[in-house]
Amino acid sequence: MITASLLGAILPTLFLVWLIWWADRYEREPVRMLAAAFLWGALPAILLALITELILTLPLPQTALWGQFASMALVAPVVEESVKGLALMGLLWFMRPEIDGVLDGIVYGALVGAGFAMTENVFYFLGADGGGELSALIFLRAGVFGLNHIFYTAVFGASVGAAARMDHRGAQALTLTLGMAGAIGLHMLHNAATVLSQLSLGFILLSTLLLWSGLVVFLLLVILLLARERRIIREYLAREDAPAISEVERARLMASLPPLERFFPSFLLPEPAKKRAEVYQHVAELAFRRQRLARAQGQRAEDLAREMAVLREELDGLLG
């Protein structure tokens, strides 16, 4: 029972984490930061959420429908999205230069949500009465609704990615507020439908339809963002001062369906593929810094120029 519960929670999560990581294929974030985002969701965030929810819901009668509704549809979404969002706000405050745009925010948010969902599922699965109930829970929580927390926190992550590229504090605050409201609102809709499904199964069917419709829209957004990143890299490679990579390598880097070395972390690859992956990463980082440099001023412009000089030197060493 314990083994099945752990496997039912961990294995689907590992696949989703790999899928999220693969989606950010052109200019990948540091593994240490991705791991930190996932671990925040898996440990501190869920512990903070459990303690806070326990305190806030103690006065509510859990045997009454209205008490369940208040706990699940009102308290839980606000608490859980807030504690998950703390990690993303930390990235915005302390690691803002690492966030190149909306896609980066989505990736970090999705990983926080994946970690949170994994640990939450472990608790639910361990609490199942028997094999039949456990199988049903795994099907529903890891299958049908397996992307819930990933989706909610990715919505806020998208707003963090957008805010990271804004200079006006008022615009930043409005963007972050709308992003958090969206994450909490979507979470509330699902949890409300779950509670009200005791009255009619139509509510849970409606929640499922809304969730998967939202996921399709979000997938289209990610595809558009990937196309934008590809365009930024292509424009950079067309510059006279662009790195002199071969046409073959350029084609592999810009491919919509990337080659093998873009499917796995570089430390898992053989040496030739690892070197190609490092070349692709350096070119992408140079392209995005070039784009930021065009808008930067003062000290930030000087910092970007220095970063580009270091990256260019490293790239020349890889190509030499």
Phi, psi and omega in degrees: 000313180295315180298315180297322180295315181294315180295320180296333179270321189277314186298311177299326180294318179300320178296316181294322178297317177298319181296318178296314180298318181295325182299328180270065196272342187270310180232091190280148179280156179302136183301323182297324180284323176296317179296320179297319178298314180297314183293328175300314179295323187283333186237284185300318184298315184287328176293316177299318181295315181298315181295314181295317180295321179299316180294315185286333184260000179305319181285351186269133179284110184285349176277343179265145182299320182294328178291318176296319180297315180297319182292310188276321187267342181246306184287307187302312181299318181294313182294310186293316180291330178291313183289325175295321182291341180301320180296320180290324175293324176298319176299317181295322183284317191253338185231032185305320180300338180282344184265110184272348181163196187299319183297319178299318178298320178298316181298311180296317179297317180297322180290321174300314179297323180295316178297317179298313182297321181299310182293319178300318179295323177303314180298315180296315184292321178293335180274358180291148183284322184203185184299319181294316179293320179297316179299319179295319179296317179297318180299315184284310188280324180266344182253278186303314182249024184294340182260005185305298184296324177300315182295311183301310185287332176294329177298312177293323178301323178299320179290326176295318178298321178290317182295329181298335181261007179259146178258336182277121185296324179296318178294321177300311183298317180296317180297315180294321179296316179295322179296315179294321178298320178295316180297313180294318181298315178297319179296318179298317180301314181295312183294324177297317179295323179297315179294315183287349176295344173295335179269323180202133178294345179300330181294317181290327176294322177295318179298318179298317179297316179296317181299309185288332173294317178297321179296322178297316178299318181294322177298318177298321177298316179298319179298317178296320180293322176296320178296323178295316179299319179297321179294319179299317180292318180298317179295323178293318181293341179278351180288154180294330182265015180289156177299145183271071176269155184291162178297325179296312180295323178298317180295320180293320180295319186272359183298137177296321173254101191288162180288178187307319186292351176263002180264343187224152174302147187298330182290348177266357187263154170294162189304313181300316179292324178298318180295318178298319179298321179293323176298313181300317181297316181295318179298315180296317180297320176298318181297316182287324176292324176300318179296317179293323181299327181296336181253348186280158178220161172061224185297323181296321178296319178295319179297316180297319179298320178294318179299318180294323179296319178294314179298320181294321178295317178296319180295318178300323177294322179291325182277342185286000000 
